[in-house]
Amino acid sequence: MTFHDRTAVITGAGSGIGRGIAQALAGRGCHLALADISEPGLAETAQLIDRPGIRISCHTLDVADRAATAALPQRVVTEHERVDLLVNNAGVALAGTFEQISETDFDWLFDINFGAMVRLTRAFLPHLKASDDARIVNISSVFGLISPPGQTAYAASKFAVRGFSNALRFELAGSNVGVTVVHPGGVATKIAENARRPAGTTNAEFAEQLERARRLLTMPPEHAGEIIVRAAERRAPRVLVGRDAKMMAVIERLAPVSYWTILGALIRRS
């Protein structure tokens, strides 16, 4: 698949992996509709990738707002006329164990990480089908392959992204719309810093979780973005981003029930 002179919609484009994907697509001459809850973040991304011949539109969007997500396709096609690529990247994190997390916080995360992706896919699918060659790229996580303790909400949402993406790919087989599901490992984004903290966690617990996450999140987002765009070009059904994600996928396959005994020890040593 080639992206020159095509149009991509990217959610969560104001920072991190979304910005990295935007940079990689801009380098290929792709027009961009950037969406994010942070207006300053969108402006910074647009400034970084601004170049002659590329149309860039910025759309301040809270993906949890159902009316706003339903209206986004019309806003995009008004400025770009067509949509060839949808990247569902926007996501949030939530610190704490299942017993520490409230039902409200659990539902908040799931609605953003999974529900918004489903709603945006439904909203944009007619426009993608109108293209001669289109693709949906859904960002899951390495925690859509493994489910460590302390990640019940996040892992549940990312396993859901994986299952939805795989089923949708089979349903769209033979059409002009392909589906790629992405499992990034430790990418240096601010998702851990911006994680919602449950009321039951202490300052010390939250600081420890944040420091542990920082040690594991090392890959530059622009590197991850390039890997993801290359996978979409190859029409890959799945892509593992980073050696850590590839290693964890292998260990999970070899020890699908007891993998955390191995991985937990490796992470503690690292």
Secondary structure as UniProt FT lines:
FT   TURN            4..5
FT   STRAND          7..11
FT   TURN            12..14
FT   HELIX           16..26
FT   TURN            27..29
FT   STRAND          31..36
FT   HELIX           39..49
FT   TURN            52..53
FT   STRAND          56..60
FT   TURN            63..64
FT   HELIX           66..80
FT   STRAND          85..88
FT   TURN            98..100
FT   HELIX           103..110
FT   HELIX           111..115
FT   HELIX           116..129
FT   STRAND          134..139
FT   HELIX           142..144
FT   TURN            149..150
FT   HELIX           152..171
FT   TURN            172..174
FT   STRAND          177..184
FT   TURN            191..194
FT   TURN            199..200
FT   HELIX           203..216
FT   HELIX           221..233
FT   TURN            234..235
FT   STRAND          238..241
FT   HELIX           243..254
FT   TURN            256..258
FT   HELIX           259..269
//
